[in-house]
Amino acid sequence: MIYVAGAGLSGLSAAVYLAAKGVPVQVMEAAPGAGGRCRSWFDEQLGITIDNGNHLILSGNSSAYKYLASIGAERNFAGPAEAEFAFHEIPSGKAWTVRPNEGLLPWWIFDRHRRVPDTQARDYVSFVPLIGSGARTAAALRKRDDVLWRRMLRPVLLATLNSEPEEAAPQLIAAILLGTLGRGGRACRPRIALPNLSAAFIDPALRVISGHGGTVHFGKRLLRLGVGHGKISELEFLERRQPLERGDAVILAVPAWAAKSLVPGIAAPTDHRAIVSTHFAVAPPQRAAVMTGIIDGTAEWIFCFPDRISVTISNADRLLDIDRNEIAKLCWEDVVRSLDIAPDMPPWQVIKERRATFAATPEQEKNRSGPVTAWPNLFVAGDWTATGLPATIEGAIRSGRRAARLARRHHDA
Ligand SMILES: Cc1cc2nc3c(=O)[nH]c(=O)nc-3n(C[C@H](O)[C@H](O)[C@H](O)COP(=O)(O)OP(=O)(O)OC[C@H]3O[C@@H](n4cnc5c(N)ncnc54)[C@H](O)[C@@H]3O)c2cc1C
C-alpha cells in the first residue's frame, strides 16, 4: 500500500499516477474536501460556486496537461486560440494586447501591434542577457524602470512568483521566462478552469482514483510518523494508528509548514505570501478577454468567467488587515474602468489566502527539499519542494508524479 497524506494537487497527481498503474493507494486528507489551495465551493452569499483564487495555467505546462489527460479533463478549460494577454493601464486608460507569435523565433517583438505600446524591439532583446544570468538578474531588474518592465514583465512575474520580482530568486525568474516566452507563443496560451477549479482539476481525479480501486479519506489529519528499524513504521491519526507493512511507502504531500511539523529537521520554506481574490457575481461583457492585466491599479489581474468576474492581487500581505468592503470597492472601480461596464456594484466576496505560496526569495529557495528523505519509505511532494519552479500547479503536479515514481519503485522492490 502507498499512503498519500494530502489531497491537494501534488497528492492527487501522485495518487492518480499510482492508481492508474495498479498500485494500491490510500489518500488521507485533513480537510473535509480535496483540492487544498486549488479548490471551489458554493458561496451562499453570491449564490454561485467560486474558487479560492483565480488559477492560470499555460498551454506549455506539460506536467499539468499530462495530469489533465490522465483524468480526462483537458477540455475543462477556456482561453484564446493563440497566445494573447490583454492589459489595461488605469491612469492613462490605455489598453493593449500582447500577442507572442506561435514559433520559437520571436518576430512579434518587431510588430508594434503585437508588443507593448511605447516599446521597441531592442527593449526586449536587452532582457535576454538577464535571463539565466544567476545572481545578477535580481540586481539588474531592480535598476530597471522602463515601460516594458512596468507594462508587461513585472505584472507577469509578480503573478507567477507571488513575490516582488526584485526580491525573487534569479533562477525562478529564469525558469519562468525560459519556460514561457522562451518557448514561443505555442507554450503561452492562457487557460482558465471552467466552470471552476474543483470541476476541472479535482473532482475528475477523485473519480479516477476510486475507479482504479484507490480510496480517499477526508477529515483524516496525519498527526505523527512513527519510526522503527530505520524507516517509517506507523502513521498516527486522531482516532487510530496505521502500522506499515513491508513494501508500504508514504508520500507526504502537505504544505511546507505541515511537513516541517511532521518531519523534524526537514528543509522547507518558512516564509509565505498572501493572495487576495475578489469575486463579483455578475456576467462579464461578451467582448471581455478571459483575463486582463491591470497596470497601476489595485486589481492586478481580472478574470472573466461566464457567471462571475474575479480579481487577483498577489504578494498581498499588505491587504490582510484592510477591510474587505474597502478591497471590494477598490477592485470594482478597476473592473468598471477596464471592462467599461455599469458602475453598480454586484454582490461580492473577498477571499484572503494568507499562506498562498512560499516567498520566492533566494533564502526560501535554499530551503526546498528534494523528494527523498532520511527514511527509505518516505517521500515528499508539494509545490514547495525542489521543482525548479515557483509555487505553481505545474510544480505541484510535477512533484507528485516524481514522488509517486519513487514510492512505486520502493513498493515493487
Ligand atoms: C489564491 C491562489 C491563487 C493561485 N494561483 C495560481 C495560478 O494562477 N497558477 C498556478 O500555477 N498556481 C497558482 N496557485 C498555487 C497553486 O494553487 C499551488 O501551487 C498548488 O495548489 C499547491 O498544491 P499542493 O498539493 O502542493 O499543496 P496544497 O494545495 O496545500 O495541498 C496540501 C493538502 O494537504 C492537506 N494537509 C495538510 N496537513 C495535513 C495532514 N497533517 N494530514 C493530511 N492532510 C494534510 C491540506 O489540507 C491540503 O489539502 C495559487 C494559489 C492560491 C492560494
The ligand as an ORCA input file, in Angstrom:
! r2SCAN-3c Opt
* xyz 0 1
  C      -5.241     32.172     -4.312
  C      -4.241     31.331     -5.050
  C      -4.027     31.551     -6.410
  C      -3.110     30.770     -7.112
  N      -2.953     30.968     -8.446
  C      -2.188     30.122     -9.154
  C      -2.126     30.234    -10.565
  O      -2.739     31.110    -11.186
  N      -1.357     29.327    -11.251
  C      -0.664     28.361    -10.608
  O       0.001     27.564    -11.285
  N      -0.685     28.239     -9.248
  C      -1.433     29.088     -8.525
  N      -1.507     28.945     -7.152
  C      -0.659     27.949     -6.495
  C      -1.308     26.549     -6.503
  O      -2.629     26.616     -6.026
  C      -0.500     25.653     -5.574
  O       0.831     25.647     -6.011
  C      -1.000     24.213     -5.529
  O      -2.398     24.143     -5.398
  C      -0.323     23.522     -4.342
  O      -0.695     22.165     -4.276
  P      -0.026     21.233     -3.178
  O      -0.593     19.888     -3.313
  O       1.450     21.391     -3.240
  O      -0.442     21.863     -1.757
  P      -1.875     22.065     -1.097
  O      -2.847     22.501     -2.117
  O      -1.658     22.977      0.062
  O      -2.311     20.623     -0.593
  C      -1.888     20.083      0.617
  C      -3.047     19.315      1.245
  O      -2.564     18.690      2.438
  C      -3.583     18.770      3.417
  N      -2.953     18.573      4.732
  C      -2.244     19.475      5.463
  N      -1.783     18.899      6.575
  C      -2.198     17.602      6.554
  C      -2.009     16.492      7.425
  N      -1.295     16.595      8.559
  N      -2.584     15.302      7.105
  C      -3.318     15.175      5.956
  N      -3.517     16.202      5.097
  C      -2.948     17.396      5.389
  C      -4.189     20.134      3.184
  O      -5.483     20.224      3.766
  C      -4.201     20.207      1.666
  O      -5.403     19.714      1.118
  C      -2.370     29.756     -6.426
  C      -2.585     29.544     -5.054
  C      -3.507     30.320     -4.376
  C      -3.725     30.057     -2.903
*
